[in-house]
Amino acid sequence: MSKVSLKPLADRVLVEVAPAEEKTASGLIIPDTAKEKPQKGKVIAVGSGKKDEPMTVKVGDTVLYGKYSGTEVTIEGKEYLIMRESDIFAVV
């Protein structure tokens, strides 16, 4: 698991983006121009939650989120998304 020194505030979550699919199920290689932005990732850090709403996701969870959710940040050369917990649709 990645060790990041970034601590999200309130109901924010730091997610490591899963790599985009390189091949289809039938074995066709997907070119860079046709790859879709991944909507799946691993939770790296979570905030403390809001006063009345504790956090439901925890570090290490694999989550599904919206296509345009979060803000992209680069920390130590790796791509991450920081988003609100409400932008997460499901824990896989």
C-alpha positions in Angstrom: 0.0 0.0 0.0 1.2 3.5 -0.8 2.4 5.7 2.0 1.4 9.3 1.4 1.9 12.2 3.9 -1.3 13.9 2.7 -4.2 14.0 5.2 -7.6 14.9 3.6 -9.8 17.2 5.6 -13.4 16.6 6.7 -15.3 14.3 4.3 -12.6 14.1 1.6 -10.9 11.0 0.4 -7.6 10.4 -1.4 -7.9 7.8 -4.1 -5.1 6.1 -6.2 -6.5 5.8 -9.7 -6.5 2.3 -11.2 -4.6 1.9 -14.4 -6.6 2.2 -17.7 -7.4 -1.1 -19.5 -4.7 -2.0 -22.0 -6.5 -4.9 -23.7 -10.1 -5.9 -24.4 -11.5 -9.2 -23.1 -10.9 -10.7 -26.6 -7.2 -9.6 -26.6 -7.4 -6.5 -28.8 -4.9 -3.8 -27.7 -6.6 -0.4 -26.9 -4.6 2.6 -28.3 -4.0 5.6 -26.0 -6.4 7.8 -27.9 -9.3 5.4 -27.3 -8.7 4.6 -23.6 -11.4 5.8 -21.2 -10.7 7.5 -17.9 -10.8 4.8 -15.1 -13.6 5.0 -12.6 -12.1 2.7 -10.1 -9.4 3.2 -7.5 -8.0 2.4 -4.1 -8.5 4.6 -1.0 -5.1 5.8 0.2 -6.2 8.3 2.9 -9.5 9.5 4.5 -10.5 12.6 6.4 -12.0 12.5 9.8 -15.6 13.0 8.5 -18.1 15.7 9.4 -19.5 16.2 12.9 -22.8 14.4 12.2 -21.5 12.0 9.5 -18.7 9.6 10.2 -16.7 8.3 7.2 -17.9 5.0 5.8 -14.9 4.2 3.5 -11.6 3.2 5.0 -8.0 3.0 3.8 -7.5 0.0 1.5 -11.0 -0.1 0.1 -11.4 -0.3 -3.7 -14.1 2.1 -4.8 -16.1 3.1 -7.9 -16.6 6.9 -8.5 -18.1 9.2 -11.1 -16.2 9.8 -14.4 -15.7 13.5 -13.6 -15.4 13.3 -9.8 -12.6 14.7 -7.8 -9.6 16.8 -8.4 -6.4 15.3 -9.9 -3.2 15.8 -7.9 0.3 14.5 -8.4 2.2 13.5 -5.3 5.8 12.2 -5.6 5.2 11.4 -9.3 2.0 9.4 -8.8 -1.5 10.4 -9.9 -4.2 10.6 -7.3 -7.8 12.0 -7.0 -9.0 13.9 -4.0 -12.8 13.9 -3.8 -15.7 14.1 -1.3 -17.0 10.8 0.0 -20.4 11.5 -1.5 -18.7 11.3 -5.0 -18.0 7.6 -4.3 -20.8 5.3 -5.7 -19.7 1.9 -4.2 -17.1 -0.1 -2.4 -16.1 -3.1 -4.5 
